[in-house]
Amino acid sequence: MDDRLQTAANPLWSSAMSRRSKARAGKVAGSQLPKWCGLGIAALLVLSGGGYLSLRGYLQSDGFRQFLSERVSKVVGMSGEFSPFEWQGLALRVNSYEATGEGAIRELKAERLATEVRLTGVKRGVWELKGTSIGSLQMTLQPDIAEIEREHRPDISPPSERKSAWGLPRKVELDEFQIESLNLDAQLSQGPLSARNLRVTAQSDGGVGAYKAQISEGHIETPWKQLPSFEIEEIKMRVANRNDFYLTDAKLNLTDRGRITANGKWQRDSGNFSVDGICSGIACQAVVNATWAKRISGEITLPFQLKREQGELQAQGGLKIENAMLTALPVLEVLAAYADTTRFRTIALEQATANWSRRGETIEISEIIMASESLARLEGTLRIDGQKLDGHMRLGIVPGLLARLPGAETHVFVARENGLLWAPVRISGTLNDPKEDLTHRLIAAAGLRVIEALPEHGKALADLALTKLGEDPAEIIEKGEKILDQGTEIIHQADQLLNSFLNPPPPEEEP
């Protein structure tokens, strides 16, 4: 019986045969699957290995060195190049990078560079650089950022993220980096500024070109007498979009004595900046010229705000002097001489405060208060234009202090307020040779008081006698200021002068 007849006669036989056929077919197919999987995995390994070798080949080519040179040069706005690369696997060492430019940074040289390239970012179109370090970085800066012509300013736009024609990344990412020794030199209009051995660390802060950085040590020399040099205790900053620099916290120690804390912002493209801070514990002698260093002592606390907008530098703040002592201050020396007392020669101040602002070479000092209890108080404003002084003040003294000087408390110190007698004081001259008008008014008042004390007929006779000499009495007194300029001697000399006119010697007899 053939199979067809057997199948038709016995359906169970047909079913059994079908199961055996499928089993044989499945066995054949199952035996082929491991072979295909193995071939696929082997192909992937070959392709991956080939891709890895291709990437390594590109990294170690001169093309990658030129690519990094272009990327770094674009970021710093300069034209520069790396020296030949030295590879150990994916670890890279470079002897130097040197660049020059016409923007804020004129010259730059980095030495002993090291980093490691990670390939995990290739899929995102970036070269990831890990653990980047620079042994030393030397920079020469443009003296005045505000004067840089706009066409010379660096292109700070982010590098293109487009891949090359071969699908290679065109973007570089730094997760962190450190500079063992950063040195800066800048020739400012006031003189040279330099920074030495600054230690810098930085890490990515999210976003393109965003970093947090810290300077943990270093020494800075400036051309400014008020701030000649200082040591960096700590400076923390943040960079956003390669353009906005934020000074989040700065702590500086002055070389001689004192401390500065500050925070602020700088915009790289415009050169605008603002800084808020406070100087404390600074000796007066460290910030005033040699003439005033002999006249004032104490420790200065100076809150300040500096800013530059559209190329104009502005500064303002306050001033407080702790343990202030005035010695031989010109206007007070006058009082000491004419009052015949030493109390005005050296004065300890319970209060010494002021506000100030500066634009260009002009300094405005306002709300000046110098007060010594039970003695005197000086208030007013002062304008310093280069070296010239222009001040409008008033001096208050305790009643009775100038009682020995005729006319002082009746013709000069005439306003009474808060228990003091007040007189206006005009300040002029220069920083090295200040002038005040109180002296002349005290002398004139003393001379006038002597004349007023004479009997009425005696005063008329004195005026007549002086007129006979061809000069006005006021002119005689004015000339007397130059001769009688020492203390209360004015009264004695005035008496002698007047007595000579009132009591002339008898005429000599003719032989």
C-alpha positions as CSV (number, residue, x, y, z in Angstrom):
1,M,0.0,0.0,0.0
2,D,1.5,3.3,-1.0
3,D,1.7,6.2,1.4
4,R,-1.2,8.1,-0.2
5,L,-3.5,5.2,0.4
6,Q,-2.1,4.7,3.9
7,T,-2.7,8.3,4.7
8,A,-6.2,8.3,3.3
9,A,-6.9,5.2,5.3
10,N,-5.3,6.2,8.5
11,P,-5.5,9.9,9.5
12,L,-3.3,9.3,12.6
13,W,-0.5,8.1,10.4
14,S,-0.7,11.4,8.5
15,S,-0.5,13.5,11.6
16,A,2.5,11.6,12.9
17,M,4.4,12.1,9.6
18,S,3.7,15.9,9.7
19,R,5.2,16.2,13.2
20,R,8.3,14.4,12.2
21,S,8.8,16.6,9.2
22,K,8.5,19.8,11.2
23,A,10.9,18.5,13.8
24,R,13.5,17.8,11.2
25,A,13.1,21.2,9.7
26,G,13.2,22.9,13.1
27,K,16.4,21.0,14.0
28,V,18.0,22.2,10.8
29,A,17.0,25.8,11.4
30,G,18.0,25.7,15.0
31,S,21.4,24.4,14.2
32,Q,22.0,27.4,11.8
33,L,21.1,30.2,14.4
34,P,24.3,30.2,16.5
35,K,26.3,30.3,13.3
36,W,24.6,33.5,12.1
37,C,24.8,35.2,15.6
38,G,28.5,34.4,15.8
39,L,29.0,35.9,12.4
40,G,27.1,39.1,13.3
41,I,29.0,39.6,16.5
42,A,32.3,39.0,14.8
43,A,31.3,41.5,12.2
44,L,30.4,44.1,14.8
45,L,33.7,43.5,16.6
46,V,35.6,43.9,13.4
47,L,33.8,47.1,12.6
48,S,34.2,48.5,16.1
49,G,37.8,47.6,16.2
50,G,38.3,49.2,12.8
51,G,36.4,52.4,13.9
52,Y,38.5,52.6,17.1
53,L,41.7,52.2,15.1
54,S,40.5,54.8,12.6
55,L,39.8,57.3,15.4
56,R,43.1,56.6,17.1
57,G,44.8,57.1,13.8
58,Y,43.1,60.5,13.3
59,L,43.9,61.6,16.9
60,Q,47.6,60.8,16.4
61,S,47.7,62.6,13.0
62,D,48.8,66.2,12.4
63,G,45.2,67.0,11.4
64,F,44.0,66.6,14.9
65,R,46.8,68.9,16.2
66,Q,45.8,71.5,13.7
67,F,42.1,71.1,14.6
68,L,42.8,71.7,18.3
69,S,45.1,74.6,17.5
70,E,42.2,76.2,15.6
71,R,39.7,75.5,18.3
72,V,41.8,77.0,21.1
73,S,42.8,80.0,19.0
74,K,39.2,80.7,18.2
75,V,38.3,80.7,21.9
76,V,41.1,83.0,23.1
77,G,40.8,85.2,20.0
78,M,44.3,84.8,18.9
79,S,46.4,83.0,16.3
80,G,48.3,80.1,17.8
81,E,49.6,76.5,17.4
82,F,50.4,73.5,19.5
83,S,53.8,71.9,19.4
84,P,53.9,68.2,18.2
85,F,51.7,65.8,20.2
86,E,53.1,62.9,22.3
87,W,50.7,60.0,22.8
88,Q,50.5,57.1,25.2
89,G,47.2,55.3,24.3
90,L,44.6,58.1,24.5
91,A,46.8,60.1,27.0
92,L,48.2,63.2,25.3
93,R,51.2,65.4,26.3
94,V,52.2,68.6,24.6
95,N,55.3,70.7,25.3
96,S,53.8,74.1,24.4
97,Y,51.0,76.2,22.8
98,E,52.0,79.7,21.7
99,A,49.7,82.5,20.3
100,T,49.7,86.2,19.5
101,G,46.8,88.6,18.9
102,E,45.5,92.2,18.8
103,G,42.8,91.9,21.4
104,A,42.8,91.9,25.2
105,I,45.5,89.2,25.2
106,R,48.5,90.1,23.1
107,E,50.8,87.1,23.8
108,L,50.1,83.7,25.3
109,K,52.4,80.8,26.0
110,A,51.4,77.6,27.7
111,E,53.9,74.9,28.6
112,R,53.7,71.3,29.8
113,L,50.2,70.5,28.8
114,A,48.6,67.1,29.4
115,T,45.1,65.6,28.9
116,E,43.2,62.4,28.0
117,V,40.8,62.1,25.1
118,R,37.6,60.1,25.7
119,L,35.8,58.6,22.7
120,T,32.5,58.3,24.5
121,G,31.4,61.8,23.2
122,V,32.1,61.0,19.6
123,K,28.4,59.9,19.1
124,R,27.4,63.4,20.3
125,G,29.9,65.0,18.0
126,V,32.4,66.1,20.6
127,W,35.9,65.3,21.7
128,E,35.9,64.9,25.5
129,L,39.1,66.0,27.2
130,K,39.5,64.7,30.8
131,G,41.9,65.8,33.5
132,T,43.6,68.6,31.6
133,S,46.5,70.3,33.2
134,I,48.9,73.2,32.3
135,G,52.3,73.4,34.0
136,S,52.7,77.2,33.3
137,L,50.8,79.9,31.4
138,Q,52.4,83.2,30.6
139,M,50.1,86.0,29.3
140,T,50.7,89.6,28.1
141,L,47.6,91.8,28.2
142,Q,46.4,94.8,26.4
143,P,46.9,97.9,28.6
144,D,43.4,99.3,28.3
145,I,40.6,96.9,27.2
146,A,38.3,99.9,26.6
147,E,40.6,101.2,23.8
148,I,40.6,97.9,21.8
149,E,39.0,98.6,18.4
150,R,35.9,96.5,17.9
151,E,37.3,94.8,14.8
152,H,40.2,93.6,16.9
153,R,38.1,92.0,19.5
154,P,38.1,88.2,19.5
155,D,35.4,86.1,18.0
156,I,33.9,84.5,21.1
157,S,31.0,82.7,19.4
158,P,30.9,79.0,20.3
159,P,32.8,76.7,17.9
160,S,30.6,75.0,15.3
161,E,29.1,71.7,16.3
162,R,28.8,70.4,12.8
163,K,30.8,67.2,12.0
164,S,33.4,67.1,9.4
165,A,32.9,65.5,6.0
166,W,34.2,62.2,7.5
167,G,31.8,62.4,10.4
168,L,34.5,63.4,12.9
169,P,33.5,65.8,15.8
170,R,34.2,69.5,15.4
171,K,33.7,70.4,19.0
172,V,35.8,70.1,22.2
173,E,34.6,69.8,25.8
174,L,36.7,70.2,28.9
175,D,35.3,68.8,32.0
176,E,38.0,70.3,34.3
177,F,41.5,71.8,34.1
178,Q,44.1,73.2,36.3
179,I,47.0,75.7,35.8
180,E,49.9,75.1,38.2
181,S,51.4,78.6,37.6
182,L,49.7,81.5,35.8
183,N,51.8,84.7,35.2
184,L,50.3,87.9,33.8
185,D,52.0,91.1,32.6
186,A,50.2,94.3,31.6
187,Q,51.5,97.8,30.8
188,L,48.8,100.1,32.0
189,S,48.8,103.9,31.6
190,Q,49.7,104.3,35.3
191,G,52.6,101.7,35.0
192,P,53.2,98.0,34.9
193,L,50.9,95.4,36.5
194,S,52.1,91.8,37.1
195,A,50.7,88.7,38.6
196,R,53.0,85.8,39.6
197,N,52.4,82.1,40.5
198,L,48.7,82.1,40.4
199,R,47.3,78.6,40.9
200,V,44.0,78.1,39.0
201,T,41.5,75.2,39.0
202,A,38.3,75.1,37.0
203,Q,35.5,72.7,36.2
204,S,32.5,72.7,33.9
205,D,29.4,74.4,35.2
206,G,26.9,73.2,32.6
207,G,26.3,74.9,29.3
208,V,28.6,75.9,26.5
209,G,31.7,77.7,27.8
210,A,30.4,77.8,31.4
211,Y,32.9,77.1,34.2
212,K,33.5,77.6,37.9
213,A,37.1,78.6,38.7
214,Q,39.2,79.2,41.8
215,I,42.6,80.9,42.3
216,S,44.1,79.6,45.5
217,E,47.4,81.5,45.7
218,G,49.6,84.1,43.9
219,H,51.2,87.5,44.2
220,I,50.2,90.7,42.4
221,E,52.1,93.9,41.9
222,T,50.2,97.1,40.8
223,P,51.3,100.6,39.7
224,W,48.9,102.2,42.2
225,K,50.5,103.6,45.4
226,Q,47.2,103.0,47.3
227,L,47.3,99.3,46.4
228,P,51.0,98.5,45.6
229,S,50.9,94.7,46.1
230,F,48.9,91.9,47.7
231,E,48.7,88.2,48.2
232,I,45.8,86.2,46.9
233,E,44.1,84.2,49.7
234,E,41.2,83.0,47.5
235,I,39.4,84.1,44.4
236,K,36.3,82.3,43.2
237,M,34.7,83.1,39.8
238,R,32.3,81.8,37.2
239,V,32.4,82.1,33.5
240,A,29.2,82.0,31.3
241,N,29.0,81.8,27.5
242,R,32.8,82.6,27.3
243,N,31.8,86.3,27.6
244,D,30.4,87.0,31.1
245,F,32.9,86.6,34.0
246,Y,31.5,86.8,37.5
247,L,33.7,87.4,40.5
248,T,31.7,85.6,43.2
249,D,34.2,86.0,46.0
250,A,37.7,87.5,46.4
251,K,39.9,87.6,49.5
252,L,43.2,89.5,49.2
253,N,45.8,90.3,51.8
254,L,47.8,93.4,51.4
255,T,51.6,93.0,51.7
256,D,52.1,95.6,54.4
257,R,48.7,95.4,56.2
258,G,45.1,95.2,55.4
259,R,42.6,93.1,53.6
260,I,40.2,93.4,50.6
261,T,37.1,91.4,49.9
262,A,35.1,91.9,46.7
263,N,32.7,90.6,44.1
264,G,31.8,91.7,40.6
265,K,31.2,91.1,36.9
266,W,33.2,91.7,33.7
267,Q,31.8,91.5,30.1
268,R,34.6,90.5,27.8
269,D,33.1,91.8,24.5
270,S,32.4,95.3,25.7
271,G,35.1,95.7,28.4
272,N,32.4,96.9,30.9
273,F,32.8,95.8,34.5
274,S,31.6,96.4,38.0
275,V,33.2,95.5,41.3
276,D,31.8,95.9,44.9
277,G,34.1,95.4,47.8
278,I,35.6,96.7,51.1
279,C,39.1,97.5,52.2
280,S,39.8,97.2,55.9
281,G,42.7,97.5,58.2
282,I,44.7,99.7,55.8
283,A,47.1,102.3,57.4
284,C,46.5,105.9,56.4
285,Q,50.2,106.3,55.7
286,A,49.9,103.6,53.0
287,V,47.4,105.6,50.9
288,V,48.1,109.3,51.4
289,N,51.1,111.2,50.0
290,A,54.2,112.0,52.1
291,T,52.9,115.4,53.2
292,W,49.6,114.1,54.6
293,A,51.3,111.0,56.0
294,K,52.7,113.2,58.7
295,R,49.4,114.8,59.5
296,I,47.0,111.9,59.8
297,S,47.2,108.3,61.2
298,G,44.8,105.5,61.9
299,E,43.3,102.5,60.1
300,I,41.1,102.9,57.1
301,T,37.9,101.0,56.3
302,L,36.9,101.7,52.7
303,P,33.7,100.3,51.1
304,F,33.9,100.9,47.4
305,Q,32.2,100.3,44.0
306,L,34.2,100.4,40.7
307,K,32.6,100.3,37.3
308,R,33.3,101.0,33.7
309,E,30.6,101.8,31.2
310,Q,31.2,102.8,27.6
311,G,34.9,103.3,28.3
312,E,34.4,105.6,31.3
313,L,35.8,104.5,34.7
314,Q,33.8,105.5,37.8
315,A,34.4,104.8,41.5
316,Q,32.5,105.7,44.6
317,G,32.3,104.6,48.2
318,G,32.7,105.6,51.8
319,L,35.6,106.1,54.2
320,K,36.0,105.5,58.0
321,I,39.2,105.9,59.9
322,E,39.5,104.0,63.2
323,N,41.8,105.3,65.9
324,A,42.3,108.5,63.9
325,M,44.8,111.1,65.0
326,L,45.4,114.5,63.4
327,T,48.8,116.1,63.9
328,A,49.8,119.6,62.6
329,L,46.8,120.0,60.4
330,P,47.2,123.5,58.8
331,V,43.8,124.9,59.8
332,L,44.2,123.5,63.4
333,E,47.7,124.7,63.7
334,V,46.3,128.2,63.2
335,L,44.0,127.8,66.1
336,A,46.8,126.3,68.3
337,A,49.0,129.3,67.6
338,Y,46.4,132.0,68.1
339,A,44.8,130.4,71.1
340,D,48.2,129.8,72.7
341,T,47.3,126.1,73.4
342,T,48.7,122.8,72.3
343,R,45.3,121.1,72.4
344,F,44.8,121.7,68.6
345,R,48.2,120.4,67.6
346,T,47.4,116.7,68.1
347,I,43.8,115.7,68.2
348,A,42.3,112.2,68.7
349,L,39.1,111.8,66.7
350,E,36.1,109.9,68.0
351,Q,34.6,110.2,64.5
352,A,36.3,110.4,61.1
353,T,34.0,109.5,58.1
354,A,33.3,110.7,54.6
355,N,31.8,109.6,51.3
356,W,33.7,109.9,48.0
357,S,33.4,109.5,44.3
358,R,35.8,109.6,41.4
359,R,35.6,110.2,37.7
360,G,38.8,110.5,35.7
361,E,41.2,112.7,37.7
362,T,38.5,114.4,39.8
363,I,37.7,113.1,43.3
364,E,34.7,114.5,45.2
365,I,34.7,114.0,49.0
366,S,31.4,114.8,50.6
367,E,29.8,114.5,54.1
368,I,33.2,114.9,55.7
369,I,33.0,114.7,59.5
370,M,36.0,114.9,61.8
371,A,35.0,115.2,65.4
372,S,36.8,115.4,68.7
373,E,34.7,115.6,71.8
374,S,34.9,118.7,74.0
375,L,37.2,120.4,71.4
376,A,36.3,120.8,67.7
377,R,34.3,119.4,64.8
378,L,35.1,119.8,61.1
379,E,32.4,119.3,58.4
380,G,32.1,119.9,54.7
381,T,33.1,118.9,51.2
382,L,36.3,118.8,49.2
383,R,37.0,118.5,45.5
384,I,40.4,117.2,44.3
385,D,41.0,117.9,40.6
386,G,44.3,116.4,39.7
387,Q,46.4,118.1,42.4
388,K,44.2,121.2,42.9
389,L,42.1,121.5,46.1
390,D,38.7,123.2,46.3
391,G,36.9,122.7,49.7
392,H,34.0,124.3,51.5
393,M,33.9,123.4,55.1
394,R,32.9,124.8,58.5
395,L,34.8,124.4,61.8
396,G,33.1,124.3,65.1
397,I,34.9,124.9,68.4
398,V,33.9,124.8,72.1
399,P,33.2,128.3,73.3
400,G,36.0,129.8,75.3
401,L,38.9,128.1,73.6
402,L,39.8,131.2,71.6
403,A,39.0,133.7,74.3
404,R,42.6,134.8,74.4
405,L,42.5,135.8,70.7
406,P,40.7,139.1,70.4
407,G,37.9,139.1,67.8
408,A,37.9,135.3,67.2
409,E,34.7,134.5,68.9
410,T,33.0,137.8,68.0
411,H,34.0,138.3,64.3
412,V,35.1,134.8,63.0
413,F,33.3,132.1,65.0
414,V,29.9,133.7,65.1
415,A,27.3,131.0,64.4
416,R,26.2,129.0,67.4
417,E,24.9,125.4,66.9
418,N,24.8,122.3,69.0
419,G,26.9,123.9,71.7
420,L,29.7,124.9,69.4
421,L,30.8,128.2,67.7
422,W,31.1,127.8,63.9
423,A,33.2,129.5,61.2
424,P,33.3,128.8,57.5
425,V,36.7,127.6,56.1
426,R,37.7,127.7,52.4
427,I,40.3,125.2,51.2
428,S,42.5,125.8,48.2
429,G,46.0,125.2,46.9
430,T,47.3,121.7,46.1
431,L,47.7,118.3,47.8
432,N,51.3,119.1,48.5
433,D,50.6,122.7,49.5
434,P,47.1,123.2,50.9
435,K,45.8,126.6,51.7
436,E,42.9,127.9,54.0
437,D,41.5,131.3,54.6
438,L,40.8,131.0,58.3
439,T,44.3,132.4,59.2
440,H,43.7,135.7,57.4
441,R,40.3,136.2,58.9
442,L,41.7,135.5,62.4
443,I,44.5,138.0,61.9
444,A,42.2,140.6,60.4
445,A,39.7,140.1,63.3
446,A,42.5,140.5,65.9
447,G,43.7,143.7,64.4
448,L,40.2,145.0,64.1
449,R,39.4,144.1,67.7
450,V,42.4,146.1,68.9
451,I,41.3,149.2,67.1
452,E,37.7,148.7,68.2
453,A,38.9,148.6,71.8
454,L,40.5,152.1,71.6
455,P,38.6,155.1,72.8
456,E,36.6,156.8,70.1
457,H,38.9,159.8,69.7
458,G,41.9,157.5,69.8
459,K,40.5,155.4,67.0
460,A,39.9,158.6,64.9
461,L,43.4,159.7,65.6
462,A,44.8,156.4,64.6
463,D,42.9,156.4,61.3
464,L,44.1,160.0,60.7
465,A,47.7,159.0,61.4
466,L,47.6,156.0,59.2
467,T,46.0,158.0,56.4
468,K,48.8,160.6,56.6
469,L,51.1,157.8,55.7
470,G,49.3,157.5,52.4
471,E,47.7,154.1,53.1
472,D,44.3,152.9,54.1
473,P,44.1,151.3,57.6
474,A,42.8,148.0,56.0
475,E,46.0,147.9,53.9
476,I,48.2,148.3,56.9
477,I,46.4,145.4,58.6
478,E,46.7,143.3,55.5
479,K,50.5,144.0,55.3
480,G,50.7,143.2,59.0
481,E,49.4,139.6,58.2
482,K,52.7,138.8,56.5
483,I,54.8,140.2,59.3
484,L,52.7,139.1,62.3
485,D,51.9,135.5,61.3
486,Q,52.9,133.7,64.5
487,G,50.4,133.1,67.2
488,T,49.1,135.8,69.5
489,E,52.1,138.0,68.7
490,I,49.7,139.8,66.4
491,I,48.1,141.6,69.3
492,H,51.4,142.7,70.8
493,Q,52.7,144.0,67.5
494,A,49.5,145.8,66.7
495,D,49.6,147.6,70.0
496,Q,53.2,148.7,69.3
497,L,52.2,149.9,65.9
498,L,49.2,151.9,67.1
499,N,51.1,153.3,70.1
500,S,53.8,154.7,67.8
501,F,51.2,156.6,65.9
502,L,49.3,157.8,69.0
503,N,52.4,158.8,71.0
504,P,55.0,160.0,68.5
505,P,58.4,161.0,70.0
506,P,58.9,164.8,70.6
507,P,60.6,166.6,67.7
508,E,64.3,167.1,67.9
509,E,65.5,170.7,68.9
510,E,67.2,172.6,66.3
511,P,70.8,173.5,67.0
